[in-house]
Amino acid sequence: MLTIYTKPHCPNCEAAKQHLINIGVGFEMVDITVDDAAYSFIIGEGHRSVPQFYEGKTNICSYAELMTMNKEQLTQLIQDLT
């Protein structure tokens, strides 16, 4: 399942969530401000901003890329990367 690492009051996180809902893609949101392991994971991956999009332990795309994709494109990308 697609995981979105987020934080509160993040406009891009909310926009990404709404985009995924609109295109019909299921996801799990993880708030890095309350989940220490998630925060450590994102920092350990070299990220300094959210949202970050992962399928398992694989970073699948940037926010800008995600916002241009439809369900079929995102599904294909996930299949190709995992």
Backbone as a ProteinNet text record, in pm:
[ID]
protein_1_A
[PRIMARY]
MLTIYTKPHCPNCEAAKQHLINIGVGFEMVDITVDDAAYSFIIGEGHRSVPQFYEGKTNICSYAELMTMNKEQLTQLIQDLT
[TERTIARY]
82.8	0	87.5	44	113.5	109.8	223.9	234.1	277.8	207.4	244.6	294.6	418.6	474.6	443.1	378.2	324.6	356.9	312.6	311.9	190.5	146.6	30	55.8	-51.1	-48	40.4	44.8	126.8	33	29.6	-60.9	-35.1	90.3	121.2	76.2	84.9	38.1	-112.5	-184.8	-330.5	-368.6	-297.5	-326.3	-298.7	-190	-156.5	-262.9	-305.3	-410.2	-537	-576.8	-698.7	-684.9	-567.4	-543.5	-558.5	-500.8	-510.9	-655.6	-729.2	-871.2	-944.5	-916.6	-983.7	-957.3	-835.7	-804.6	-831	-873.3	-913	-799.7	-693.6	-579.4	-579.9	-577.2	-571.6	-433.3	-429.7	-302.3	-315.6	-199.8	-188.9	-108.8	-157.1	-82.2	-10	116.2	195	247.3	210	250.4	387.3	488.5	624.2	645.9	549.9	565.6	520.6	450.5	406.7	462.5	524.7	580.1	732	801.3	947.5	1018.7	970.2	1032.6	1016.2	899.8	876.3	965.4	977.7	1065.7	1209.4	1256.1	1392.1	1411.1	1310.3	1317.1	1331.4	1246.6	1250	1383	1428.6	1558.5	1670.7	1665.1	1765.8	1768.8	1655.6	1647.9	1701.4	1735.3	1791.6	1690.6	1566.5	1462.4	1461	1428.7	1416	1281.4	1191.6	1059.1	956.2	831.4	719	625	541.3	514.4	618.9	634	717	628.1	647.4	559.5	638.8	597	667.1	571.6	622.5	558.7	656.7	621.7	718.4	834.4	953.8	1073.6	1124.3	1042	1081.9	1014	1094.1	1041.8	995.8	869.4	817.2	814.5	799.6	795.2	799.3	814	808.2	663.9	640.9	508.7	465.8	553.5	520.8	484.5	558.8	528.8	393.5	369.6	244	124.6	133.7	19.6	-14.4	74	45.2	-7	-8.5	-42.4	-189.2	-239.6	-370.9	-349.5	-457.3	-448.7	-365.4	-387.4	-314.9	-165.3	-129.5	12.8	79.5	13.3	70.5	82.5	-19.9	-16.6	98.2	116.2	226.1	361.3	377	503	536	437.9	460.7	501.3	433.7	468.4	610.4	647.9	781.2	892	865.2	968.4	978.9	875.2	878.9	888.9
-118.1	0	124.7	224.3	352.2	419.4	466.2	539	681	776.4	918.2	962.1	1005	1061.2	1210.1	1256	1391.6	1458.1	1582.7	1654.3	1746.9	1790.1	1878.5	2013	2073.1	2206.8	2213.6	2104.9	2095.9	2101.4	2212.7	2224.2	2119.1	2088.5	1987.9	1848.7	1820.3	1691	1678	1783.4	1781.6	1772.8	1844.5	1839.6	1700.1	1638.2	1502.9	1403.7	1414.1	1327.4	1342.7	1465.4	1488.3	1435.5	1452.8	1401.6	1249.4	1182	1035.8	990.7	1061.1	1029.9	1049.5	1160.1	1192	1088.6	1033.7	935.8	792.4	776.1	644.7	552.9	609.3	529.3	525.4	404.5	388.6	422.6	469.5	508.4	508.9	512.5	526.2	652.4	736.4	856.1	830.8	873.5	860.8	999.1	1047	1179.2	1165.6	1225.5	1212.1	1291.9	1379	1454.6	1375.7	1264.9	1182.5	1040.9	1005.8	871.4	883.8	860.2	877.1	786.5	664	571.2	621.3	674.8	729	850.1	937.2	1053.3	1008.5	914.1	862.4	799.6	727.6	666.5	773.4	874.7	979.6	1055.5	1090.4	1159.2	1067.6	941	843.7	824	844.5	835.2	960.6	1062.3	1184.7	1293.6	1275	1375	1479.7	1601.5	1710.3	1780.7	1721.9	1780.5	1670.2	1705.3	1617.5	1691.9	1621.7	1479.4	1396.1	1272.8	1172.3	1051.6	988.3	880.5	751.2	649.9	521.9	406.7	306.5	175.1	82.5	38.9	-35.6	55.2	12.9	93.1	166.1	171.9	233.1	367.9	473.2	606.4	605.1	639.6	620.8	746	863.5	984	1107.6	1221.7	1349.3	1398.7	1501	1561.7	1611.8	1682.4	1736.7	1625.9	1516.4	1403.1	1341.9	1319.9	1259.1	1339.7	1470	1555.1	1554.3	1501.4	1494.5	1357.6	1261.3	1123.1	1091.5	1003.8	944.7	808.5	739.8	611.9	509.9	498.3	399.4	428.9	555.8	592.9	564.4	598.7	575.2	426.6	351.2	205.4	143.3	186.1	132.9	169.8	292.9	335.5	249.8	226.9	144	2.2	-53.3	-188.2	-192.1	-90.2	-86.7	-72.3	0	28	-75.7	-156.5	-252.3	-394.6
0	0	0	-72.3	-79.6	57.1	102.4	228.5	199.9	259.9	249.1	385.9	390.7	513.3	512.8	620.3	626.4	758.9	770.1	897.7	897.8	1014.6	1021.5	953.1	905.9	846.9	722.5	648.7	527.1	406.1	334.2	219.7	111.4	84.4	-17.6	26.1	154.8	206.2	185.2	217.1	200	52.2	-32.8	-177	-233.1	-190.1	-236.8	-191.1	-66.4	-13.9	-98	-124.4	-201.9	-344.5	-403.7	-539.2	-542.8	-445.8	-441.1	-421.6	-338.6	-321.6	-454.5	-520.9	-646.9	-755.7	-760	-865.1	-820.1	-695.8	-647.4	-607.8	-551	-506.1	-353.4	-298.5	-153.8	-99.9	21	81.4	232.8	296.6	441.3	467.8	559.2	596.9	728.1	733.8	856	891.7	1008.4	1056.9	1124.4	1063.9	1117.3	1245.2	1280.4	1405	1527.3	1506.3	1619.4	1613.1	1502.7	1484.9	1471.9	1582.8	1585	1485.5	1470.6	1375.7	1232.8	1201.2	1066.7	1042.5	1141.6	1129.2	1103.8	1181.2	1164.5	1027.3	979.4	847.1	738.8	742.5	639.8	643.4	761	773.9	724.6	762	718.8	568.7	503.1	356.9	288.2	368.6	312.5	281.6	323	296.4	406.4	365.8	462.1	449.6	370.3	353.3	332.2	350.5	323.8	229.5	159.1	167	94.1	139.3	73.3	47.4	-67.4	-111.7	-126.3	-52.4	-50	-73.2	-140.9	-149.2	-79.6	39.8	120	155.3	119.2	146.6	22.3	-83	-209.1	-227.1	-240.7	-271.4	-416	-439.5	-574.6	-660.8	-600.7	-683.4	-595.1	-661.1	-590.9	-586.4	-509.3	-502.1	-640.1	-708.9	-841.3	-939.2	-936.8	-1025.2	-991.6	-862.5	-820.2	-870	-860.5	-893.3	-1042	-1125.7	-1270	-1311.5	-1220.3	-1256.4	-1234.1	-1321.9	-1298.7	-1232.7	-1203.5	-1132.3	-1208.6	-1338.6	-1418.4	-1421	-1435.9	-1438.9	-1305.5	-1197.2	-1064.6	-1036.9	-1071.7	-1052.4	-1130.4	-1253.6	-1337.3	-1278.2	-1233.8	-1172.6	-1051.2	-966.5	-847	-887.4	-985.8	-1031.7	-1087.8	-1161.8	-1222.5	-1118.8	-1009.7	-910.5	-800.1	-783.4	-672.6	-722.2
[MASK]
++++++++++++++++++++++++++++++++++++++++++++++++++++++++++++++++++++++++++++++++++

